[in-house]
């Protein structure tokens, strides 16, 4: 496999259009609009957000963001791997980089919201394997049959 790199980038870079388009399509595939919590691309440009891109050579194949919630808590946002690149361990590599970014920012807890539908089963399994556990809604979220909330406490911070 060509070189894999993960680095902080601007979410506005034009070569990320395919990733954002696919992410949008996936999130809207079987989730009612009121249960979609995807951030607008331009909203990901913020000092409170670390936006990472995983590239296979020069091609962006995965992305994810980490949003500072205050109180040494961060939320995982907009994580997506292109369909044709799934099953290669890229999601775990990106997730590990996002968790490392949380540690670098001195976060104690990483939280996330993901879908409860079958189309999000692989994502939920990934998060469970990485040490996340199901939790109650956090921040502005509320109980929603279409959402699963998870958290991971970081050690050594």
C-alpha positions in Angstrom: 0.0 0.0 0.0 1.2 3.5 -0.8 2.3 5.8 2.0 -0.4 6.6 4.6 -0.3 9.9 6.4 -2.5 11.6 8.9 -2.2 15.4 9.3 -4.1 18.5 10.3 -5.6 20.2 7.3 -8.3 22.7 6.4 -11.7 21.2 5.9 -12.2 23.7 3.1 -9.5 22.2 0.9 -11.1 21.4 -2.5 -9.7 17.9 -2.8 -11.8 16.9 0.2 -15.1 17.5 -1.7 -15.6 13.7 -2.3 -15.1 12.9 1.4 -17.6 15.5 2.4 -20.1 14.5 -0.3 -19.9 10.8 0.7 -20.2 11.7 4.4 -23.2 13.8 3.8 -24.8 11.1 1.7 -24.1 8.4 4.3 -25.5 10.5 7.2 -28.7 11.3 5.2 -29.2 7.8 3.9 -31.4 6.4 6.7 -31.4 9.1 9.4 -34.2 11.6 9.8 -33.0 15.3 9.5 -33.7 16.1 13.1 -31.3 13.3 14.2 -28.4 14.4 12.0 -25.7 16.1 13.9 -23.1 16.5 11.2 -21.3 19.9 11.4 -21.3 22.1 8.3 -17.9 22.0 6.6 -17.1 25.7 7.2 -18.0 25.3 10.9 -15.1 22.8 11.2 -12.7 25.7 10.7 -12.3 26.8 14.3 -9.6 27.0 17.0 -11.7 24.6 19.0 -11.5 22.0 16.3 -8.7 19.7 15.2 -9.5 18.5 11.7 -7.4 15.5 10.5 -7.2 14.0 7.0 -5.8 10.5 6.3 -4.2 10.3 2.9 -3.2 7.3 0.8 -0.4 8.8 -1.2 -1.8 12.2 -2.2 -5.4 11.0 -2.2 -7.6 12.0 0.9 -9.4 8.8 1.9 -10.6 9.5 5.5 -11.3 12.5 7.7 -12.3 13.3 11.2 -12.5 16.1 13.7 -12.1 16.7 17.4 -14.1 19.5 19.0 -13.1 21.0 22.3 -16.2 21.0 24.6 -14.5 22.6 27.5 -13.9 20.9 30.9 -11.2 18.8 29.3 -13.8 17.0 27.2 -13.7 16.6 23.4 -16.3 15.4 20.9 -15.4 13.3 17.9 -17.1 14.7 14.8 -17.4 14.0 11.0 -15.3 10.8 11.0 -15.6 9.2 7.6 -13.6 6.7 5.4 -14.4 6.3 1.7 -16.4 3.1 1.1 -13.8 1.7 -1.3 -11.1 2.1 1.4 -12.9 0.4 4.2 -11.7 -2.9 5.7 -8.0 -1.8 5.6 -7.7 -0.6 9.1 -7.8 3.1 8.1 -10.7 4.0 10.4 -8.8 2.7 13.4 -5.6 4.5 12.3 -7.5 7.8 12.0 -9.4 7.2 15.3 -6.0 6.6 17.0 -4.7 9.9 15.6 -7.8 11.7 16.8 -7.4 10.2 20.3 -3.7 11.2 20.3 -4.8 14.8 19.3 -7.1 14.7 22.3 -4.3 13.7 24.6 -2.1 16.5 23.1 -4.8 18.9 23.9 -4.9 17.6 27.5 -8.4 16.2 27.2 -9.6 13.6 29.8 -12.6 12.3 27.9 -13.6 11.9 24.3 -17.3 11.7 23.5 -19.2 11.0 20.3 -22.6 10.6 18.9 -23.2 8.1 16.1 -26.2 6.5 14.5 -28.1 3.6 15.9 -29.1 2.3 12.5 -27.5 -0.8 10.9 -25.6 1.5 8.5 -23.6 2.7 11.5 -22.9 -0.8 13.0 -19.3 -0.9 11.8 -18.6 2.5 13.3 -20.1 1.5 16.7 -18.1 -1.7 16.6 -14.9 0.3 15.9 -15.5 2.6 18.8 -16.3 -0.3 21.2 -13.0 -2.1 20.1 -11.1 1.2 20.8 -12.4 1.3 24.4 -15.4 3.6 24.1 -18.5 2.7 26.1 -22.1 3.6 25.6 -23.1 6.6 27.8 -26.0 9.1 28.3 -26.5 12.0 25.9 -24.0 14.9 26.6 -23.9 18.6 25.8 -27.0 19.7 23.8 -27.9 16.1 22.8 -31.0 14.4 24.1 -32.3 10.9 24.1 -33.0 9.9 20.4 -33.8 6.4 19.1 -31.6 7.2 16.1 -28.5 8.0 18.2 -25.9 6.2 20.3 -23.7 8.2 22.6 -20.3 6.9 23.6 -17.3 8.0 25.7 -13.7 7.1 26.3 -11.7 8.2 29.3 -8.1 8.9 28.5 -5.4 7.6 30.8 -2.1 9.4 31.4 -3.6 12.9 30.9 
